[in-house]
Amino acid sequence: MAQTNHNELAKIVRYAILGHEDYKNTWRIDILENASVITLIGSVPTKKDLIIVEDIAKQQEGVMSVVNELDIKSVQEGEDVVAKGYHIRILPPRR
């Protein structure tokens, strides 16, 4: 397997999530990459969404494993729903 640049896998996972037919702009996800391990942090409204996001990450070439730290949290009435992609972020590596 070819070595990827720093955060390349995180970018691939982000674009895969954003491009997925089930993507919802209520998903609040941070993506952390460390040695081909993707960590998903944040929240999605349903258990089904949580499983979809984890599966999307696992299916990306080069991802060795996925740590799912997503919570299930419904969007509250009146809470801002933002433009596509605003809440799917890539985090720098943990130190």
MARBA-3410 file (N, C-alpha, C, O; in Angstrom, 1 decimal):
95
0.8,-1.2,0.0,0.0,0.0,0.0,0.9,1.2,0.0,1.8,1.3,0.8 ~ 0.6,2.2,-0.8,1.4,3.4,-0.9,1.1,4.3,0.3,0.0,4.3,0.8 ~ 2.1,4.9,0.8,2.0,5.8,1.9,1.2,7.1,1.5,1.5,7.6,0.4 ~ 0.3,7.6,2.3,-0.4,8.8,2.0,0.1,10.0,2.8,0.8,9.8,3.8 ~ -0.1,11.2,2.2,0.3,12.4,2.9,-0.6,12.5,4.2,-1.7,11.9,4.3
-0.1,13.3,5.1,-0.8,13.6,6.3,-2.2,14.1,6.1,-2.4,15.0,5.3 ~ -3.2,13.4,6.7,-4.6,13.8,6.6,-5.2,13.4,5.2,-6.4,13.8,5.0 ~ -4.5,12.8,4.3,-5.1,12.4,3.1,-6.3,11.4,3.2,-7.3,11.6,2.6 ~ -6.1,10.5,4.1,-7.3,9.5,4.4,-8.4,10.3,5.0,-9.6,10.0,4.6 ~ -8.2,11.2,5.9,-9.2,12.0,6.5,-10.0,12.8,5.4,-11.2,12.9,5.5
-9.3,13.3,4.5,-9.9,14.0,3.4,-10.8,13.1,2.5,-11.9,13.5,2.1 ~ -10.2,11.9,2.2,-11.0,11.0,1.4,-12.3,10.6,2.1,-13.3,10.5,1.5 ~ -12.2,10.3,3.4,-13.4,10.0,4.2,-14.3,11.1,4.2,-15.5,10.9,4.1 ~ -13.9,12.3,4.4,-14.7,13.5,4.4,-15.5,13.6,3.1,-16.7,13.8,3.1 ~ -14.8,13.5,2.0,-15.5,13.6,0.7,-16.5,12.5,0.5,-17.5,12.7,-0.1
-16.1,11.3,0.9,-17.0,10.2,0.8,-18.3,10.4,1.6,-19.4,10.0,1.1 ~ -18.2,10.9,2.8,-19.3,11.2,3.6,-20.2,12.3,3.0,-21.4,12.1,2.8 ~ -19.6,13.4,2.5,-20.3,14.4,1.9,-21.0,14.0,0.6,-22.1,14.5,0.3 ~ -20.4,13.1,-0.1,-20.9,12.6,-1.4,-21.9,11.5,-1.3,-22.5,11.1,-2.3 ~ -22.1,10.9,-0.1,-23.0,9.8,0.1,-24.4,10.2,0.0,-24.8,11.3,0.4
-25.2,9.3,-0.6,-26.6,9.6,-0.9,-27.4,9.8,0.4,-28.5,10.5,0.4 ~ -27.0,9.3,1.5,-27.7,9.5,2.8,-27.2,10.6,3.7,-27.7,10.9,4.8 ~ -26.2,11.4,3.1,-25.6,12.5,3.9,-26.8,13.5,4.3,-27.7,13.8,3.6 ~ -26.6,13.9,5.6,-27.6,14.9,6.1,-26.8,16.1,6.7,-25.7,15.9,7.3 ~ -27.3,17.3,6.5,-26.5,18.5,7.0,-26.8,18.6,8.5,-26.3,19.6,9.1
-27.4,17.7,9.1,-27.5,17.7,10.6,-26.4,16.9,11.2,-26.2,16.8,12.5 ~ -25.5,16.2,10.4,-24.4,15.5,11.0,-23.3,16.5,11.4,-23.0,17.4,10.6 ~ -22.8,16.3,12.6,-21.7,17.1,13.1,-20.5,16.2,13.4,-20.5,15.5,14.4 ~ -19.6,16.1,12.4,-18.6,15.1,12.5,-17.2,15.7,12.4,-16.9,16.5,11.4 ~ -16.3,15.4,13.3,-14.9,15.7,13.2,-14.2,14.4,12.8,-14.5,13.3,13.4
-13.2,14.5,11.9,-12.5,13.3,11.5,-11.0,13.5,11.9,-10.4,14.5,11.5 ~ -10.5,12.5,12.6,-9.1,12.5,13.0,-8.4,11.3,12.3,-8.9,10.2,12.4 ~ -7.2,11.5,11.8,-6.5,10.4,11.1,-5.2,10.2,11.9,-4.5,11.2,12.2 ~ -4.8,9.0,12.2,-3.6,8.7,12.8,-3.1,7.3,12.4,-3.7,6.3,12.8 ~ -2.1,7.2,11.6,-1.5,5.9,11.1,-2.6,5.0,10.5,-2.7,3.8,10.9
-3.3,5.5,9.6,-4.4,4.8,8.8,-5.6,4.4,9.7,-6.4,3.6,9.2 ~ -5.7,5.0,10.9,-6.8,4.7,11.7,-7.6,6.0,11.7,-7.1,7.1,12.0 ~ -8.9,5.9,11.4,-9.8,7.1,11.3,-10.7,7.1,12.6,-11.3,6.1,13.0 ~ -10.7,8.2,13.3,-11.5,8.4,14.5,-12.6,9.4,14.1,-12.3,10.5,13.6 ~ -13.9,9.0,14.3,-15.0,9.9,14.1,-15.5,10.4,15.4,-15.8,9.6,16.3
-15.6,11.7,15.5,-16.0,12.4,16.8,-17.2,13.3,16.4,-17.1,14.0,15.4 ~ -18.2,13.4,17.3,-19.3,14.3,17.1,-20.6,13.7,17.3,-20.8,12.9,18.2 ~ -21.6,14.1,16.5,-22.9,13.6,16.7,-23.7,13.5,15.4,-23.5,14.2,14.4 ~ -24.6,12.5,15.4,-25.6,12.3,14.3,-26.9,12.1,14.9,-27.0,11.7,16.1 ~ -28.0,12.4,14.2,-29.3,12.3,14.9,-29.9,10.9,15.2,-30.7,10.7,16.1
-29.4,9.8,14.5,-30.0,8.5,14.7,-28.9,7.4,14.7,-27.8,7.7,14.2 ~ -29.2,6.3,15.2,-28.4,5.1,15.2,-28.1,4.7,13.8,-26.9,4.3,13.5 ~ -29.1,4.8,12.9,-28.9,4.4,11.5,-27.8,5.3,10.9,-26.9,4.9,10.1 ~ -27.9,6.6,11.1,-26.8,7.6,10.6,-25.5,7.2,11.2,-24.5,7.3,10.4 ~ -25.4,6.9,12.4,-24.1,6.5,13.0,-23.5,5.3,12.3,-22.3,5.3,12.0
-24.3,4.3,12.0,-23.8,3.1,11.3,-23.4,3.5,9.9,-22.4,3.0,9.4 ~ -24.2,4.3,9.2,-23.9,4.7,7.8,-22.5,5.4,7.8,-21.7,5.1,6.9 ~ -22.3,6.4,8.7,-21.0,7.1,8.7,-19.9,6.2,8.9,-18.8,6.3,8.3 ~ -20.0,5.3,9.9,-18.9,4.4,10.2,-18.6,3.5,9.0,-17.5,3.2,8.7 ~ -19.7,3.0,8.4,-19.5,2.1,7.2,-18.8,2.9,6.0,-18.0,2.3,5.3
-19.2,4.1,5.8,-18.6,4.9,4.8,-17.1,5.0,5.0,-16.3,4.8,4.1 ~ -16.7,5.3,6.3,-15.3,5.4,6.6,-14.5,4.1,6.4,-13.4,4.1,5.9 ~ -15.1,3.0,6.8,-14.5,1.7,6.7,-14.3,1.3,5.3,-13.3,0.5,5.0 ~ -15.1,1.7,4.4,-15.0,1.3,3.0,-14.0,2.0,2.2,-13.7,1.7,1.0 ~ -13.3,3.0,2.8,-12.4,3.8,2.0,-11.0,3.1,2.0,-10.5,2.6,3.0
-10.4,3.0,0.8,-9.2,2.4,0.6,-8.1,3.0,1.4,-8.0,4.3,1.5 ~ -7.3,2.2,2.1,-6.3,2.7,3.0,-6.6,2.8,4.4,-5.8,3.0,5.3 ~ -7.9,2.8,4.7,-8.4,2.9,6.1,-8.2,1.5,6.8,-8.8,0.6,6.3 ~ -7.4,1.4,7.8,-7.1,0.1,8.4,-8.2,-0.2,9.5,-8.6,-1.3,9.6 ~ -8.6,0.9,10.2,-9.7,0.7,11.2,-10.4,2.0,11.5,-9.8,3.1,11.1
-11.6,1.9,12.1,-12.3,3.1,12.4,-12.7,3.1,13.9,-13.2,2.1,14.4 ~ -12.4,4.1,14.6,-12.8,4.3,16.0,-14.0,5.3,15.9,-13.9,6.4,15.5 ~ -15.2,4.8,16.3,-16.4,5.5,16.3,-16.7,6.1,17.6,-17.2,5.4,18.5 ~ -16.5,7.4,17.8,-16.8,8.1,19.0,-18.0,9.0,18.8,-18.2,10.0,19.6 ~ -18.9,8.7,17.8,-20.0,9.5,17.5,-21.1,9.3,18.6,-21.3,8.2,19.1
-21.8,10.3,18.9,-23.0,10.3,19.8,-24.2,10.4,19.0,-24.2,11.0,17.8 ~ -25.3,10.0,19.5,-26.6,10.2,18.8,-27.3,11.4,19.5,-27.6,11.3,20.7 ~ -27.5,12.4,18.7,-28.1,13.7,19.3,-28.9,14.3,18.2,-28.5,14.6,17.1 ~ -30.2,14.4,18.5,-31.1,15.0,17.6,-30.9,16.5,17.5,-30.5,17.2,18.5 ~ -31.2,17.1,16.3,-31.1,18.5,16.1,-32.3,19.1,16.8,-33.5,18.6,16.6
-32.1,20.1,17.7,-33.2,20.7,18.4,-33.9,21.7,17.5,-33.4,22.3,16.6 ~ -35.2,21.8,17.8,-36.0,22.8,17.0,-35.4,24.2,17.2,-35.1,24.6,18.3 ~ -35.3,24.9,16.0,-34.7,26.2,16.1,-33.2,26.2,15.9,-32.6,27.3,15.7 ~ -32.5,25.0,16.0,-31.1,25.0,15.9,-30.7,25.2,14.4,-31.4,24.7,13.5 ~ -29.7,25.9,14.2,-29.2,26.2,12.8,-28.8,24.9,12.1,-28.0,24.1,12.7
-29.3,24.7,10.9,-28.8,23.7,10.0,-28.0,24.4,9.0,-28.5,25.3,8.3 ~ -26.8,24.1,8.8,-25.8,24.8,8.0,-25.6,24.2,6.7,-26.1,23.1,6.4 ~ -25.0,25.0,5.8,-24.7,24.5,4.5,-23.9,23.2,4.5,-23.2,22.9,5.4 ~ -24.1,22.5,3.4,-23.4,21.2,3.2,-21.9,21.3,3.5,-21.2,22.1,2.9 ~ -21.4,20.4,4.3,-20.0,20.3,4.6,-19.4,21.1,5.7,-18.3,20.9,6.1
-20.2,22.1,6.2,-19.6,23.0,7.2,-19.3,22.2,8.5,-18.4,22.6,9.2 ~ -20.1,21.2,8.8,-19.8,20.5,10.0,-19.2,19.1,9.8,-19.4,18.2,10.7 ~ -18.5,18.9,8.8,-17.7,17.7,8.6,-16.3,18.2,8.5,-15.8,18.7,7.4 ~ -15.5,18.2,9.6,-14.2,18.8,9.7,-13.1,17.8,9.8,-13.3,16.7,10.3 ~ -11.9,18.1,9.4,-10.7,17.3,9.7,-9.9,17.9,10.8,-9.6,19.1,10.7
-9.6,17.1,11.8,-8.9,17.6,13.0,-7.4,17.3,12.8,-7.0,16.3,12.1 ~ -6.5,18.1,13.4,-5.1,17.8,13.4,-4.9,16.6,14.3,-5.7,16.3,15.2 ~ -3.8,15.8,14.2,-3.5,14.7,15.0,-3.5,15.0,16.5,-3.1,16.1,16.9 ~ -3.9,14.1,17.3,-3.9,14.3,18.8,-2.4,14.2,19.2,-1.7,13.4,18.6 ~ -2.0,14.9,20.2,-0.6,14.8,20.7,-0.6,14.1,22.0,0.5,14.0,22.6
END
